[in-house]
Structures are given as structure tokens and as C-alpha cells.
Amino acid sequence: MSDVPPMLKMIMLVAMVLVLFGLSLELRAWSVETAFHAMQTEYIVDFTKAQRDTTEAGSELAKMQAELRNTPSQLMLLKLGGIASILAGISLILLGVLRALTMVPTRLGAIIKS
């Protein structure tokens, strides 16, 4: 492993960080989505249509409604950011593999000459 160029090591390290970051975003999206569905169920089951339509500003129900309206955009950001990070990491890994494969003929030629 000592004969691996530092640039190739750096590419692989950055790629792994991107993949792990993307996976953490996806896991966070999963937990937010689970909480969101539980909150939606609570909102629909615990409150009647009349209560939901006539909420007063600043009440707990109004805060719940605001959170229910804002969560989908947060979920989309987490999901798309996670997928983008994972794909960027995979692309860098493939770039590193391609770079390693292009180094093989050069190193093989140096070994044959010596």
C-alpha cells in the first residue's frame, strides 16, 4: 500500500467521506419521515376537522400544522442531498479505480525493464 500515490489515497478518502455523509443524510431523512408520519396520524386522529380549521394563532395545534407543512421540504432536502453525496462519492471511487488501472501498464513496464 506504500506505493499508492498520495493523490489516489486522497481521492478514495474524499469519496468515502462523501458516501458516509450521504448515508447519514439518508438515515436522518428516514428518522424524520418516521416522526412525520406519526405526527400526521396524531394530527388526524386526535383533532376533528372543525378543530383543525378553527385553530387559534400560537396554539399547539397551529404549531403542529406549521411543522406538518414544513417537514416535506426538509425531507426532500435530506433525501436529495443524501443521494447526491452518495452518487458523488461513487463517481470519485470509480475515478480512483480508473486512475489505478491506468497506472498498471506504467508500473508493469518499470518492473519489466529492471
N, C-alpha and C positions, 0 to 999 in steps of 0.2 A: 504494500500500500504506500510505501515511501516514494515510489517512482511515479505516483499520480501527481500531475501538475496542480499547483495550488488553485488555479482558476477553475479547474474541473471540480475540485473539492468545494469551492465556494458556490458554484452553480448548484451542486447537489444539496448543499446545506440550505441555500435560499429556497430551493424547490421544496424541500421537506418542511421548512418553516411555513411556506405558503399552504401546503396541503394540510398541515396540522391546524393552521389558523382557519382555513375553510371548514374543516371538520368541526372545530369548536363553534363556529358560527352556525353550522347546521344543527348541532346538538342544542345550542341556545334557542334556535328557531323552534325546534321540536318541543322544548320545555315551555316556551312562550305560547305555542299553539295549544298545548295541553291545558294550560291555565286559562287561555282564551275560551276554549270550548266549555270548560267548567263554569266560567263566569257567564257565558251565554245561556247555559242551561239554568243557572241560578236566576238570571235576569228574567227569563221567560216563565219559569215555574213559580217563582216567589212573588211576582208582581203581575197584577191584572193589566189589561190593555188600558183601562181608564187611568190607573195609577201611572203607567209609563207615559201616557200622553199629557198628563197634567202635573208633571214634576215641577217643583219649585227650584229656582236657581240656587246653587250652593248646597243642595241636599245630597245625601249619599247616593240616591238614585240618579241624580244628574251627573255626579262624578262617575258612576258606573257607566252611564250612557256615553260620556265623553271617552272613557277608556275603551269601551267596546268599539267606538268609531275610529280611534287612533291605532288600535292594535294591528289591523290588517296591513297598514302601510309599514309598520315596524317589522312585521313578519316578512313582507316582500323584500325589504332591505336586507334582512338577515339571510333569507334564502338565496337571493341573487348574489349577494356578496360572498356567501359561502361557496356557491357553485363557481363563481368567477375565480376565487382564490384557489380552489381545487384544480380547476382547468389550467390556470396559470402555472401552478406547481407541476402538474403532469406534463405540460409543454416544456418546462425547464428540465425536467427529468429526461424527457425524450431528446432534448437538445444536448444534454450531458452524455447520454448514451451514444448519440450520433458523433459527438466530438471524440469520445473514447474509441469508437470504431474507426474513425479516420486516422487516429494515432497508431493503430496496429501496423499498417504497412511500413510506416517510418521506423518504428521500433524493430520490426522484423528485419528490415534492411540493415539497420545498425548491428543487429546481432549476427546476421549472416556475414557481414564484412569483417567482423572481429574473430 
